[in-house]
Amino acid sequence: MSGTRAIHGLGGIGKSTLALHYAHLHRHAYTVVWWLNAASTEQIVTGLASLALRLCPQWAPTADVQERAAWAILWLQWHPG
């Protein structure tokens, strides 16, 4: 079972614990697991930009946040799972 998954709900009901358990249990099925805060568009972009820094540390520090986020989206599209 691979693909994008989202968990939402009220604070304090165990979403993070559930996601961590799922990621650990199915780690063999995914290329990368990355946590994004999706409370706002800005936080999503920031999270994707952070992913770019992790995946491409030689290039990403020279790019701005929007470029890094766009690069991360392309990377995810080219790397199934």
C-alpha positions, 0 to 999 in steps of 0.5 A: 500500500503506497501513495499519499495518506492524510490524517486529520482530526482534533488535537490530542486524539492520537493522529501523530502516534497513528501515523508513526505506527503506520510509517514504521509498519509499512516502511518497506513500501515507501521511498521516503516518509516526511512529515508536513504541517498542513495547517496553511499553504505556507506551512506546506510549502515550508515543509516541502522546501525542508524536504528538498534540503534533506534530499539535495543538500548540495543545491537546495541551500542556494534556492529560495523556498518556492524553488525548493518546494517545487523541486520537492514536488517534482522529486516526489512525482519522479519517485513512486512510493 
